[in-house]
Amino acid sequence: MFLRGFVYGVLFFLLVPGVVLKVPEQASAEVQAVVHALIFAVVSYAIFPYIIRSLERFENPSTKINPKCPTGYKQCPSGDCVLISDVHGGCP
């Protein structure tokens, strides 16, 4: 969550009128704010699917743990345990 907020902050700073983007000086403050808001919305909509995908790996590590099967059972690739002696009970 922190990384997402940081990326939003950096993007907001870069798109403030006068930093990277020049808005005409004779435009009123309201027009400058609307231009800034529209450009911020379009850029964040275009960029964030790629950034979020890469950030999710850091924020949501895999927590799946497959415990060992008891004696007399075998472990399937799905993580399920099935009886070794069961002729009809293969791995799902």
Sequence and secondary structure as in RCSB ss.txt:
>XXXX:A:sequence
MFLRGFVYGVLFFLLVPGVVLKVPEQASAEVQAVVHALIFAVVSYAIFPYIIRSLERFENPSTKINPKCPTGYKQ
CPSGDCVLISDVHGGCP
>XXXX:A:secstr
 HHHHHHHHHHHHHTSBTTTB   TTS HHHHHHHHHHHHHHHHHHHHHHHHHHHHHHHS          TTEEE
 TTS EEESS SS    
